[in-house]
Amino acid sequence: MSEIPFGTVDWSSVEPVRHPGEKGEAIWRTRFFGPAENAIRVRMVEYSAGYVSDHWCSKGHVLLCLEGELETMLEDGRAFTLRPGMSYQVADQAEAHRSQAPRGAKLFIVD
């Protein structure tokens, strides 16, 4: 990380953007930090109950589950469940993953 001065974010004041899933929806509140050519995306994401992602993702993330429960499947068939206080990390192009939130979830994601 470079060229990011100290700052705070009031996530409730960041404009929400709705993203439909295969089922349900994700609400993203997104901020970018650092130089445009190497910006870090930081998001507060809320998945509705019954949310199912509409794609396999190859983007790297550090993801922290704040509320609810997130089920993440890897393309090789492995599956993981995150509960509040649990996180995962994966590099760009490392292992494709797809998530769902049967009862909904709130996540903090850095990528």
N, CA, C and O of each residue as an XYZ file, in Angstrom:
444
protein
N       0.851     -1.174      0.000
C       0.000      0.000      0.000
C       0.891      1.230      0.000
O       1.897      1.286      0.707
N       0.516      2.195     -0.788
C       1.290      3.427     -0.829
C       0.375      4.613     -1.090
O      -0.735      4.467     -1.603
N       0.869      5.790     -0.723
C       0.174      7.050     -0.972
C      -1.247      7.062     -0.410
O      -2.183      7.520     -1.065
N      -1.391      6.557      0.801
C      -2.698      6.574      1.467
C      -2.523      7.293      2.800
O      -1.958      6.721      3.732
N      -2.992      8.529      2.911
C      -2.886      9.229      4.186
C      -3.858      8.631      5.201
O      -4.821      7.956      4.838
N      -3.589      8.889      6.468
C      -4.500      8.426      7.519
C      -5.873      9.020      7.271
O      -6.000     10.186      6.896
N      -6.897      8.213      7.482
C      -8.267      8.690      7.319
C      -9.230      7.733      7.979
O      -8.866      6.613      8.339
N     -10.437      8.172      8.131
C     -11.504      7.334      8.684
C     -12.641      7.269      7.677
O     -12.753      8.130      6.804
N     -13.479      6.258      7.797
C     -14.636      6.104      6.915
C     -15.862      5.835      7.772
O     -15.860      4.921      8.597
N     -16.899      6.623      7.580
C     -18.212      6.361      8.167
C     -18.986      5.598      7.099
O     -19.561      6.206      6.197
N     -19.003      4.267      7.195
C     -19.579      3.431      6.138
C     -21.052      3.718      5.915
O     -21.558      3.495      4.815
N     -21.756      4.207      6.928
C     -23.180      4.510      6.741
C     -23.388      5.690      5.800
O     -24.487      5.873      5.276
N     -22.351      6.493      5.577
C     -22.482      7.641      4.676
C     -22.010      7.341      3.251
O     -22.123      8.198      2.374
N     -21.486      6.141      3.011
C     -21.040      5.757      1.675
C     -22.251      5.238      0.899
O     -22.978      4.364      1.369
N     -22.452      5.790     -0.291
C     -23.617      5.457     -1.113
C     -23.701      3.955     -1.404
O     -22.739      3.381     -1.914
N     -24.833      3.304     -1.092
C     -24.981      1.884     -1.396
C     -25.294      1.661     -2.877
O     -26.034      2.432     -3.489
N     -24.725      0.608     -3.438
C     -24.994      0.218     -4.828
C     -25.449     -1.234     -4.820
O     -24.779     -2.098     -4.255
N     -26.585     -1.499     -5.445
C     -27.146     -2.849     -5.475
C     -26.568     -3.643     -6.643
O     -26.447     -3.139     -7.759
N     -26.209     -4.911     -6.355
C     -25.698     -5.834     -7.369
C     -26.519     -7.111     -7.275
O     -26.434     -7.819     -6.271
N     -27.318     -7.425     -8.301
C     -28.107     -8.656     -8.239
C     -27.216     -9.883     -8.342
O     -26.224     -9.892     -9.071
N     -27.585    -10.906     -7.606
C     -26.912    -12.194     -7.713
C     -27.747    -13.116     -8.572
O     -28.754    -12.700     -9.145
N     -27.332    -14.365     -8.662
C     -28.167    -15.374     -9.321
C     -29.490    -15.452     -8.560
O     -30.560    -15.614     -9.146
N     -29.381    -15.332     -7.242
C     -30.532    -15.204     -6.357
C     -30.183    -14.123     -5.348
O     -29.024    -14.015     -4.947
N     -31.141    -13.328     -4.933
C     -30.910    -12.284     -3.943
C     -30.060    -11.156     -4.502
O     -29.886    -11.018     -5.713
N     -29.530    -10.343     -3.573
C     -28.726     -9.205     -4.001
C     -27.627     -8.910     -2.999
O     -27.689     -9.296     -1.832
N     -26.620     -8.211     -3.500
C     -25.527     -7.711     -2.669
C     -25.609     -6.195     -2.688
O     -25.842     -5.590     -3.734
N     -25.420     -5.589     -1.536
C     -25.359     -4.127     -1.449
C     -23.933     -3.771     -1.087
O     -23.447     -4.138     -0.017
N     -23.256     -3.050     -1.983
C     -21.866     -2.652     -1.787
C     -21.786     -1.188     -1.392
O     -22.471     -0.340     -1.963
N     -20.954     -0.904     -0.424
C     -20.530      0.460     -0.105
C     -19.019      0.435     -0.332
O     -18.294     -0.241      0.399
N     -18.545      1.164     -1.335
C     -17.177      1.010     -1.822
C     -16.389      2.307     -1.756
O     -16.898      3.378     -2.084
N     -15.150      2.195     -1.330
C     -14.187      3.304     -1.372
C     -12.889      2.783     -1.985
O     -12.553      1.607     -1.846
N     -12.167      3.669     -2.662
C     -10.863      3.336     -3.245
C      -9.806      4.193     -2.580
O     -10.037      5.370     -2.304
N      -8.638      3.605     -2.319
C      -7.544      4.303     -1.656
C      -6.252      4.086     -2.425
O      -6.024      3.012     -2.981
N      -5.409      5.111     -2.454
C      -4.110      5.015     -3.105
C      -4.154      5.516     -4.530
O      -5.188      5.991     -4.999
N      -3.022      5.411     -5.225
C      -2.920      5.909     -6.598
C      -3.803      5.097     -7.550
O      -3.949      3.885     -7.391
N      -4.383      5.771     -8.530
C      -5.338      5.144     -9.445
C      -4.781      3.887    -10.106
O      -5.515      2.920    -10.305
N      -3.496      3.887    -10.446
C      -2.920      2.733    -11.143
C      -2.702      1.532    -10.216
O      -2.384      0.440    -10.687
N      -2.868      1.721     -8.923
C      -2.685      0.628     -7.970
C      -3.640      0.810     -6.777
O      -3.269      0.581     -5.626
N      -4.858      1.222     -7.080
C      -5.818      1.526     -6.012
C      -6.251      0.266     -5.273
O      -6.345     -0.819     -5.847
N      -6.507      0.444     -4.005
C      -7.038     -0.631     -3.170
C      -8.527     -0.375     -2.992
O      -8.938      0.703     -2.562
N      -9.330     -1.384     -3.329
C     -10.778     -1.279     -3.168
C     -11.138     -1.836     -1.803
O     -10.735     -2.943     -1.447
N     -11.901     -1.059     -1.041
C     -12.345     -1.472      0.288
C     -13.873     -1.378      0.284
O     -14.446     -0.360     -0.104
N     -14.524     -2.471      0.729
C     -15.987     -2.516      0.652
C     -16.606     -3.042      1.932
O     -16.046     -3.896      2.619
N     -17.763     -2.511      2.226
C     -18.667     -3.081      3.209
C     -19.784     -3.670      2.346
O     -20.447     -2.941      1.608
N     -19.995     -4.985      2.436
C     -20.952     -5.669      1.569
C     -21.974     -6.397      2.419
O     -21.628     -7.081      3.382
N     -23.246     -6.241      2.049
C     -24.326     -6.960      2.720
C     -25.020     -7.844      1.695
O     -25.485     -7.366      0.661
N     -25.085     -9.142      1.993
C     -25.801    -10.091      1.149
C     -27.174    -10.339      1.760
O     -27.297    -10.554      2.966
N     -28.200    -10.309      0.921
C     -29.552    -10.615      1.391
C     -29.643    -12.098      1.734
O     -28.836    -12.905      1.272
N     -30.631    -12.443      2.546
C     -30.892    -13.858      2.825
C     -31.206    -14.541      1.500
O     -31.989    -14.023      0.704
N     -30.607    -15.688      1.260
C     -30.815    -16.425      0.030
C     -29.901    -16.021     -1.112
O     -30.040    -16.529     -2.224
N     -28.947    -15.095     -0.849
C     -28.046    -14.643     -1.908
C     -27.203    -15.793     -2.443
O     -26.679    -16.608     -1.684
N     -27.081    -15.840     -3.792
C     -26.183    -16.761     -4.477
C     -25.459    -15.951     -5.545
O     -26.100    -15.283     -6.356
N     -24.138    -16.003     -5.552
C     -23.341    -15.276     -6.542
C     -23.697    -15.736     -7.951
O     -24.048    -16.895     -8.172
N     -23.601    -14.809     -8.896
C     -23.918    -15.153    -10.280
C     -22.676    -15.483    -11.111
O     -22.770    -15.601    -12.333
N     -21.499    -15.636    -10.458
C     -20.274    -15.914    -11.214
C     -19.205    -16.543    -10.318
O     -19.271    -16.465     -9.092
N     -18.228    -17.161    -10.960
C     -17.020    -17.624    -10.290
C     -16.062    -16.456    -10.292
O     -15.885    -15.815    -11.328
N     -15.439    -16.160     -9.171
C     -14.561    -14.999     -9.028
C     -13.104    -15.453     -8.937
O     -12.779    -16.391     -8.209
N     -12.236    -14.778     -9.683
C     -10.803    -15.067     -9.634
C     -10.010    -13.917     -9.031
O      -8.780    -13.953     -9.009
N     -10.710    -12.897     -8.542
C     -10.065    -11.740     -7.918
C      -9.600    -12.127     -6.520
O     -10.280    -12.875     -5.819
N      -8.452    -11.621     -6.122
C      -7.965    -11.851     -4.766
C      -8.683    -10.947     -3.780
O      -9.058     -9.823     -4.112
N      -8.871    -11.443     -2.568
C      -9.553    -10.678     -1.519
C      -8.976    -11.030     -0.153
O      -8.400    -12.101      0.043
N      -9.142    -10.120      0.765
C      -9.102    -10.422      2.189
C     -10.509    -10.082      2.650
O     -10.960     -8.947      2.492
N     -11.199    -11.053      3.216
C     -12.613    -10.914      3.534
C     -12.844    -11.279      4.996
O     -12.387    -12.323      5.460
N     -13.552    -10.419      5.716
C     -13.898    -10.646      7.121
C     -15.411    -10.678      7.250
O     -16.095     -9.747      6.824
N     -15.935    -11.749      7.836
C     -17.373    -11.868      8.089
C     -17.700    -11.127      9.380
O     -17.154    -11.435     10.439
N     -18.592    -10.154      9.283
C     -18.995     -9.362     10.438
C     -20.293     -9.864     11.061
O     -20.445     -9.879     12.283
N     -21.228    -10.275     10.202
C     -22.538    -10.755     10.650
C     -23.008    -11.857      9.721
O     -22.581    -11.935      8.569
N     -23.886    -12.707     10.225
C     -24.476    -13.744      9.389
C     -23.523    -14.894      9.137
O     -22.685    -15.229      9.973
N     -23.672    -15.494      7.958
C     -22.882    -16.667      7.613
C     -22.659    -16.679      6.102
O     -23.597    -16.474      5.332
N     -21.422    -16.918      5.681
C     -21.067    -16.956      4.268
C     -20.532    -18.337      3.919
O     -19.614    -18.838      4.567
N     -21.109    -18.941      2.901
C     -20.638    -20.231      2.403
C     -19.890    -19.981      1.099
O     -20.455    -19.430      0.154
N     -18.620    -20.385      1.042
C     -17.802    -20.179     -0.148
C     -17.340    -21.513     -0.694
O     -16.779    -22.336      0.029
N     -17.584    -21.721     -1.985
C     -17.174    -22.933     -2.665
C     -15.996    -22.594     -3.573
O     -15.971    -21.535     -4.201
N     -15.031    -23.493     -3.636
C     -13.933    -23.357     -4.580
C     -14.229    -24.238     -5.788
O     -14.962    -25.222     -5.691
N     -13.651    -23.871     -6.919
C     -13.913    -24.595     -8.154
C     -13.538    -26.074     -8.060
O     -14.090    -26.902     -8.784
N     -12.594    -26.409     -7.165
C     -12.172    -27.811     -7.018
C     -13.112    -28.622     -6.126
O     -12.869    -29.802     -5.876
N     -14.198    -27.982     -5.641
C     -15.193    -28.698     -4.849
C     -15.119    -28.482     -3.353
O     -16.055    -28.835     -2.636
N     -14.020    -27.907     -2.857
C     -13.942    -27.633     -1.423
C     -14.923    -26.524     -1.050
O     -15.225    -25.644     -1.858
N     -15.417    -26.582      0.191
C     -16.367    -25.576      0.664
C     -15.978    -25.126      2.074
O     -15.476    -25.911      2.879
N     -16.219    -23.863      2.347
C     -15.869    -23.267      3.636
C     -17.021    -22.391      4.109
O     -17.684    -21.738      3.303
N     -17.254    -22.380      5.408
C     -18.287    -21.530      5.987
C     -17.636    -20.544      6.939
O     -16.902    -20.928      7.849
N     -17.918    -19.259      6.713
C     -17.431    -18.205      7.610
C     -18.573    -17.719      8.480
O     -19.692    -17.502      8.016
N     -18.258    -17.554      9.751
C     -19.188    -16.973     10.718
C     -18.554    -15.696     11.248
O     -17.374    -15.454     10.991
N     -19.298    -14.874     11.977
C     -18.730    -13.616     12.466
C     -17.382    -13.812     13.160
O     -17.216    -14.685     14.011
N     -16.429    -12.969     12.766
C     -15.083    -13.032     13.326
C     -14.127    -13.900     12.528
O     -12.935    -13.943     12.831
N     -14.632    -14.599     11.504
C     -13.782    -15.437     10.658
C     -13.464    -14.697      9.366
O     -14.225    -13.835      8.927
N     -12.323    -15.048      8.761
C     -11.924    -14.402      7.514
C     -11.334    -15.429      6.556
O     -11.018    -16.556      6.939
N     -11.192    -15.012      5.300
C     -10.381    -15.779      4.353
C      -9.568    -14.807      3.520
O      -9.875    -13.618      3.439
N      -8.528    -15.339      2.905
C      -7.693    -14.572      2.002
C      -7.344    -15.474      0.830
O      -7.137    -16.677      0.991
N      -7.283    -14.869     -0.356
C      -6.928    -15.601     -1.564
C      -6.315    -14.594     -2.534
O      -6.753    -13.446     -2.606
N      -5.305    -15.027     -3.272
C      -4.615    -14.157     -4.218
C      -5.364    -14.074     -5.551
O      -6.199    -14.924     -5.861
N      -5.054    -13.039     -6.330
C      -5.576    -12.921     -7.687
C      -5.218    -14.172     -8.481
O      -4.086    -14.652     -8.423
N      -6.185    -14.691     -9.218
C      -5.993    -15.838    -10.116
C      -5.541    -17.112     -9.399
O      -5.062    -18.036    -10.056
N      -5.680    -17.190     -8.075
C      -5.197    -18.365     -7.334
C      -6.218    -19.501     -7.344
O      -5.907    -20.600     -7.802
N      -7.413    -19.259     -6.854
C      -8.439    -20.299     -6.775
C      -9.794    -19.637     -6.965
O     -10.219    -18.826     -6.142
N     -10.465    -19.984     -8.050
C     -11.788    -19.417     -8.306
C     -12.737    -19.817     -7.180
O     -12.691    -20.940     -6.678
N     -13.597    -18.876     -6.795
C     -14.507    -19.102     -5.678
C     -15.871    -18.482     -5.986
O     -15.995    -17.570     -6.804
N     -16.869    -19.001     -5.316
C     -18.249    -18.540     -5.488
C     -18.928    -18.641     -4.137
O     -18.743    -19.625     -3.421
N     -19.720    -17.625     -3.776
C     -20.299    -17.593     -2.434
C     -21.816    -17.537     -2.449
O     -22.451    -17.169     -3.437
N     -22.360    -17.918     -1.311
C     -23.793    -17.775     -1.072
C     -24.000    -17.482      0.405
O     -23.150    -17.786      1.242
N     -25.152    -16.882      0.707
C     -25.465    -16.516      2.087
C     -26.926    -16.880      2.359
O     -27.804    -16.022      2.263
N     -27.193    -18.138      2.695
C     -28.581    -18.575      2.886
C     -29.373    -17.720      3.875
O     -30.566    -17.485      3.681
N     -28.708    -17.254      4.937
C     -29.397    -16.436      5.944
C     -28.944    -14.971      5.907
O     -29.291    -14.190      6.794
N     -28.175    -14.603      4.888
C     -27.654    -13.248      4.778
C     -26.303    -13.113      5.472
O     -25.946    -13.933      6.317
N     -25.557    -12.073      5.108
C     -24.243    -11.851      5.705
C     -23.826    -10.397      5.494
O     -24.266     -9.734      4.555
N     -22.963     -9.920      6.398
C     -22.337     -8.608      6.251
C     -20.837     -8.831      6.302
O     -20.327     -9.477      7.218
N     -20.126     -8.290      5.305
C     -18.709     -8.562      5.118
C     -17.914     -7.274      4.980
O     -18.440     -6.254      4.535
N     -16.657     -7.325      5.359
C     -15.697     -6.256      5.100
C     -14.651     -6.865      4.178
O     -14.024     -7.865      4.525
N     -14.456     -6.260      2.987
C     -13.616     -6.862      1.960
C     -12.584     -5.859      1.468
O     -12.906     -4.703      1.194
N     -11.344     -6.314      1.361
C     -10.257     -5.507      0.805
C      -9.691     -6.258     -0.395
O      -9.328     -7.430     -0.292
N      -9.619     -5.572     -1.531
C      -9.021     -6.189     -2.722
C      -8.434     -5.151     -3.664
O      -7.893     -5.503     -4.712
